[in-house]
Amino acid sequence: MLDIERLKPIHVTDLIRVGRDNDGGYIIPKSIMLKSKSLLSYGINKDWSFEKDFNSINPKSKVHCYDHTLTFFSLIVYTFKSFLGIIFRSLTLD
């Protein structure tokens, strides 16, 4: 049975932002992140900035990402659109 008395907030002083601003990032204790051996991430959609930053800060960790909404086709379309965007921006900025 769950001991509800143990579920109390703790004081944390080493919070850092990991990932991009808004929905892609989170504020977590750096000490916990550095002790982590792995990260399970569910529902990343197309923003894996948190997982990328997590792995760059703790390169020994293994990051496992899962999202049931992504399909191979949706990734191909996203990659193609990103590629076209890069070409368009490079042509308009020069």
C-alpha positions as CSV (number, residue, x, y, z in Angstrom):
1,M,0.0,0.0,0.0
2,L,1.1,3.5,-0.7
3,D,2.4,5.5,2.3
4,I,0.9,8.9,1.6
5,E,2.8,10.5,4.5
6,R,6.0,10.1,2.4
7,L,4.6,12.1,-0.5
8,K,5.7,15.5,0.5
9,P,7.4,18.3,-1.4
10,I,11.2,18.6,-1.0
11,H,13.3,21.7,-1.2
12,V,15.5,21.8,-4.3
13,T,18.1,24.4,-5.1
14,D,19.7,23.3,-8.3
15,L,16.9,23.6,-10.8
16,I,17.8,24.1,-14.5
17,R,15.8,24.5,-17.6
18,V,16.3,21.6,-20.1
19,G,14.9,21.9,-23.6
20,R,13.5,24.8,-25.5
21,D,11.2,27.4,-24.1
22,N,7.5,26.6,-23.8
23,D,6.2,23.1,-24.2
24,G,9.5,21.5,-25.3
25,G,11.4,22.2,-22.1
26,Y,11.2,21.3,-18.4
27,I,12.7,22.6,-15.2
28,I,14.4,19.7,-13.3
29,P,17.0,19.3,-10.6
30,K,20.5,19.1,-12.2
31,S,21.8,16.8,-9.5
32,I,19.0,14.2,-10.3
33,M,19.6,14.5,-14.0
34,L,23.4,13.8,-13.6
35,K,22.6,10.8,-11.5
36,S,20.2,9.4,-14.0
37,K,21.3,6.4,-16.1
38,S,18.4,6.6,-18.5
39,L,15.5,8.7,-19.6
40,L,12.1,7.4,-20.8
41,S,10.3,10.0,-22.8
42,Y,6.7,9.5,-24.0
43,G,4.8,11.7,-26.4
44,I,7.7,13.7,-27.9
45,N,5.8,14.5,-31.2
46,K,8.3,16.6,-33.3
47,D,10.1,18.4,-30.4
48,W,12.9,16.4,-28.8
49,S,14.8,19.4,-27.5
50,F,14.4,18.2,-23.9
51,E,15.8,14.8,-24.7
52,K,18.6,16.3,-26.8
53,D,19.7,18.7,-24.0
54,F,19.3,16.0,-21.4
55,N,21.7,13.8,-23.3
56,S,24.2,16.7,-24.0
57,I,24.3,17.5,-20.2
58,N,24.5,13.8,-19.2
59,P,26.0,12.0,-22.2
60,K,26.4,8.7,-20.3
61,S,22.6,8.4,-20.0
62,K,20.5,6.4,-22.5
63,V,17.5,8.2,-23.9
64,H,14.5,6.2,-25.0
65,C,11.8,8.2,-26.8
66,Y,8.3,6.9,-27.7
67,D,5.4,8.4,-29.5
68,H,2.5,6.4,-30.9
69,T,1.3,9.3,-33.0
70,L,4.4,9.4,-35.2
71,T,4.4,7.3,-38.3
72,F,7.1,6.7,-40.9
73,F,5.1,8.7,-43.4
74,S,4.6,11.7,-41.0
75,L,8.4,11.8,-40.4
76,I,9.1,11.8,-44.1
77,V,6.6,14.7,-44.7
78,Y,8.1,16.6,-41.7
79,T,11.7,16.1,-43.0
80,F,10.7,17.1,-46.5
81,K,9.0,20.3,-45.3
82,S,12.0,21.1,-43.1
83,F,14.3,20.6,-46.1
84,L,12.2,22.9,-48.3
85,G,12.1,25.5,-45.5
86,I,15.9,25.5,-45.3
87,I,16.2,25.9,-49.0
88,F,13.6,28.7,-49.1
89,R,15.3,30.6,-46.2
90,S,18.7,30.3,-47.8
91,L,17.4,31.6,-51.1
92,T,15.5,34.6,-49.6
93,L,18.3,35.6,-47.2
94,D,21.1,35.8,-49.8
